[in-house]
Amino acid sequence: MSTVSAMSTPRAKGPMRRSLDRFVSNRAAMMGVAIFVPILLAIITYDWWWPYGPNAIDLRSLNKGPSPEHWLGSDGVGRDVMARLLQGGRVSMIVATVSVAISLVIGFLVGAFASFGGRIVDSGLMRLVDLAMTLPPVIFLLVLASIAGTGIMPTILVISLLSWPVLSRMVRARLLELRERDFVVAARGMGASVPHLLFKHGLPNCIDILVVYATLQVANAILLEAGLSFLGLGIAPPEASWGNMLNLARSTVVLEQYPWQWMFPGAALVLTVLAINFIGDGLRDAFDPRSDLN
């Protein structure tokens, strides 16, 4: 009887499975997934099913509204708005994901070496972080952008250099607690090097922080890229970007007479950022261990 009852007892779920269940049960997060996934698929695959290129000019369709030929209309030089919208989304996602990846690496390494490197290293790195966090972000962003210039790579560089300080503090706080645990103390006592401690013990215990931060930071990076491009400091025409498409709205003629040229990029930007924020909030709640107590 004891054997049968033991075999019928359901297996306890692991922490990752419980986190996934909490994420799936979060309605806002699933709504974010339902919005973001079709947008991402359209951005990635539009070359295969949309007949127009982002810079293809049709002189017969100058400032034409939405039609069966051009679903979202055309701009002032005859370029298809939908093609530029999807290409602009692709550029925004590339800039956001690469810049966030760079900032994750910088933030994790700074926070990790600060926690495991000793008092002098910790003090020096944290003063560097304090300096980076005290600089006015808008002014710092504009100065960096003016120095780096326009284009995809300079925009990635500017956003990544602005995004790592907060993450480094989060990683440091997590690893300061971790380094006092018995298995880490034992590893250090056996002569484990700092890189071994960071990547063997530190990185696996920071995955939840990195995933949540990366998701939320992607949305912030998309907004930063759009803002820089809107000001003429990010992605420069003729390359499509949601920011430089919205820049057309600075013209009163476009704003009043050709609303499709800025309305669709604005809607795409809002929906994408909102969906990513919903997903990020869902991941944050899913990885919160206190959720098991509810």
Secondary structure as UniProt FT lines:
FT   HELIX           2..8
FT   HELIX           15..24
FT   HELIX           27..49
FT   TURN            54..55
FT   HELIX           59..61
FT   TURN            62..63
FT   TURN            71..72
FT   TURN            76..77
FT   STRAND          79..80
FT   HELIX           81..116
FT   HELIX           119..134
FT   HELIX           137..148
FT   HELIX           152..163
FT   HELIX           165..178
FT   TURN            179..180
FT   HELIX           182..189
FT   TURN            190..191
FT   HELIX           194..197
FT   HELIX           198..202
FT   HELIX           204..206
FT   HELIX           207..230
FT   TURN            231..232
FT   TURN            237..238
FT   HELIX           242..246
FT   HELIX           247..250
FT   HELIX           252..257
FT   HELIX           260..286
FT   HELIX           289..293
//
